[in-house]
């Protein structure tokens, strides 16, 4: 296991120490059966196939490795795909790793902060949330930081939608801000400990270690997915139909949950090459799922096959 998804602390060193301690703690917390959502039976994997536009299988399009040398050490926490370009956040080396979708032309953008979460603004621009209450706006074509936003607290998950950034602050509230950092409004989160989010189709999907929450843009919970076997969720993304994809580091799987929260299945496993998977991103234009492991530099592009309507 790796311990790298942080908690608020007074200074940078203490932040990472708190991350380490709390990450250990959550591994030993088991959820009582009584806390599983009342409609657990609706999550039976066999029933997933009755849902139209629900992913039933994947086909590997491309496997690649983003290391430049065999002894290179990296920690990839998140990723995106924009057109033919893949972007990865390497927090241990304070850099972005960028390459083509076939794994060629690997290059780096060095940063002054540790990047943990990333969202696409346009085909040339990304926003990255970093450990020190900082968001960097980065032009990946010119390989330069174009602006820096200082947030009102430690920032985690970040998502861009309708010209605004949605940022998890202190793991306790979401700030909606423009690209200058001006906070427009705030959104309450369904529980303390939320760290990753994605916003799409007038919905906000967020996760903590054990649960997936689908909320309206004013923070009202529409549904919640939780099962005992999923205890180490890491990153979240959605497709065109609102299906939710989540990496699970502990079980080396990718889970997909239907847009109404009633069906689920394990879409990818260790047999597909997953080894402590973290980053995940669904390219809605190409119907392709990007998944990356945290440590070994392996990344995968999968064509997602859905049941026909």
N, C-alpha and C positions, 0 to 999 in steps of 0.2 A: 504493500500500500504506500501511497505517497500523500503528503500532507501539505497542501498548498492553496487551499481555498479559504481566504482569511477572515479574521474578525477584527473589530475595532480595538486599537490599543493606543497608547500615548505617543509612541514613536515607532519608526520603521522596524527596528530590531525587535521591540516588544510585540509588534503586530504579528511578525512571523512566528515568534515563540507561542503567542496565543493560538495561532492557527494550528501549530503542531499539537498543543495540548488538547484543544477542542476537537480536532480531527480524530485523535485517538479515542476520545470519550464517546464520540458518536458511533464508533464501530461496535461498542459494547452495549448499546441501547437497543433492546428488542421491543417491538410494539405489541402490546397485548392484543389478543384476537378481537376483543370487544371494541378496539379502536378502528378496526377496518370498517370502511364505509358500508352502510346498510345494504346497498345494492351490489354486494360483492359477487353474487351469483351471476350478475349480468356481465362480469368480466371474464367469464369462462372463455378460454381461447377458442374453443370449438365454435362458439357463436360469432366470432369475429368475421367469419366468412359470409355472414348474412348481410353485412353492412356494405352498401354500395360505395364505391370509391375508397374502400379501405385497402391498404397495401396487403397483398397476399404473398409476395415474394420479391426478391431482388436478384439482379444479375450484375456481376462484377464487370464494370467498364474498364477500370484502370487501377492498378496498385502501384504506388510510388514510395520512394524513401527520400526524405528531405535533408538527410545528413550529407555533409560534404566529405567527411572522413570517418573511418571506422571507429575512431576513439572520441568522436564528438559527443559531448553530453548536452542534452537539451531537455526542456520541460515545456511541452506544448499544452496550453490550457484552453485554447479556442481557435476557431478557424472560420473562414468564409470563402465562397467562390463567387467571383464576379466575372462573367464572360469566360474567357479562357485562362483566367488568372486565379491562383489559389494564394491565400494569405493566412499565415499562422502566427499566433502570439507565443513567443518563447520567453517566458518570464524569468527563467534562471539566467539567461544571457542578455536581458534587457534589449530585445530586438524583435522585429518582425522578420519572418522568413517568407519570401515570395518566390513563386515558380509558376511555370506553365502547368496546365492540367495533365500533361503527360510526364511531369516531373523534370522537365528540362529547364535550363536557365535559372538555376537556384541563386538567389542573391538575398542580401540582408539589409535592413534599415535599422541602424543602431539608435537606441533611445536613451533618455536620461532617467527613465522610470521603468519599473517592471510592469509590462502589459499583461492583463489577465482576461479581459473580455473585449470583444470587437463587434462592430456592426458596420454594414455598408451604407454609405451616404449616397454615392453615385459610383459609376464605373471606375473612377480615378481616385476616389476619396473614401477613407474609412475613419471611424471614431473609435478610440481605444481607451478603456478605463484602466487606470493604473493604481498601484497600491497607496500612493500618497495623496489621496483626495484630488486626483488629477485626471482630466480627460484630454487626450491629444487628438487633434484633427490632423490627419496625415494624407498627403498626396502620394499615392503609391507609384505614380508614373514618374514624378520628379524625385521621389524618395526623400521627401522633406516634410518636416512638421510645419504646418501652415499656421496653426494657432493652438493655444493652451487654455483650457478652462479649469479654474480652481473651484471645486465643489464645496458645499457647506459641510461636508463630512466624508468619511471613507466611502468610496463608491465601488459597487460590484457590477452586476449585470447591466447591460446597456443595449438599447434597441432604437433604431431610427424609423419613424413612421410619420408621414404627412408633415414633413418639414420640421419635426421636433425630435429631440432625444428624450427617451425614457430611461432614467437612471435609478438604480436601487441605491439608496443612501443609508448608511449605518445598518443595513439589512432590516430596516424597520419602516421605511417609507419610500415611495417613488417620487422623484422630482421630474416633472415635464419641463424641458427647457429648450430654448432656441439654440442655434449654433454659436451664439456669442456667450452662452452660459446663463442668460437671463431666465430665471425660474418663472414659468407661466402659471403653473398650478401644481398641486401635490395630489397623490393618490395613495390611500391607505392600502397596506398589504394584508393578506388574509391571516398571516401568522408571522411571528418573529423568526428570523433565520432564513428568509428568502434571499437567494443570492444570484440566480440567473432568471432572465425574462426574455420574452419575445413578444412583439406587438404586431398584430395583423388582423384584418377583417373586423375591425372595431372590437377586438378582443385582446386581452392581455393574458398570456400564459406564463406562469412562473413556477419555480420549483424550490423546495428545500431538499434536505438529504433523502427524505422518504416519501414525499408527496408531490403530485402535480395539481396545480390550481388553475382553472380557467375562469377569468374574471371579465366583467365589463370594464370599460375605460374609466368608470368612476369607482372601481374597486370592489364592486359587488360580486361575490363568488357565484358562478353559474354551475360549476361542478368541481368535484375533487376526486382524484384517483389515488388510492393508496392500497398497497398490499405488503404483507410481512416480508416477502422474499426480496423486495426492492428496498435496500437500506443505504445505498450510496449513489444516488443520482448526481450527475455532474453538470451536464449542459442540456439545453433544450432548443428545439427548432420546430417549425410547422410547415406543412405543404399547402398547396392551393385549395384543398378541400377542408383545411383546418385540422387534419390529423396531426397529432403531436408526437414527435420523436425525441427520445431522451437517452443519453448514454448512462450506463451503470458500470462504474469502475470496478466494484467488488465482484460482480458476476461476469464481467467482460461481455456485456450484451448491449444491444440497442433495443429499446422497447418502443412500440408504437401504440398509441391510444387514439381511438376514434374521436371525431370532433364533438361528440356528445358525451364523451367519457364513459360510454357503456361497454366498449369492446377493447380488447388489447391482445397483443401477441409479442413474443420475442422475435424480432425481425432478423437480427444478426447475433452471432455468438462467437466463441473462441475459434470455432472451425472456419470462420470467415476471416481470421487473422487478427481479431480484436485482442489486445493485451493492455489492460488499463486504459480503455478509451475515454477521452475527455471531449475534445472538440467535435461538434456536429453542426452541419448546415445543409439546409435543403434549397437547392437551386430551382426556383419555381418556373423559370423559363425553359429549362431543359429536363425537368422532372428527374433530377439527379441528386442523390444524397452523398455528401462528403462527410467522412468520419476519420478522425485521426487518433492514434495512440499517444499517450503522454510522453513516453520516454524513448522508444526505439526508433522514432522518426518515420514510422510507417503510416501512410494515409491511403484511403480507399475511396473510389468513386463508384457508386452503385446506381444502376438504372432501377427505378422502383416500378413494379408491376402491380396494378390495382384491378380489383374486380370491376368488370364493365357494368354500367348502369343498364 
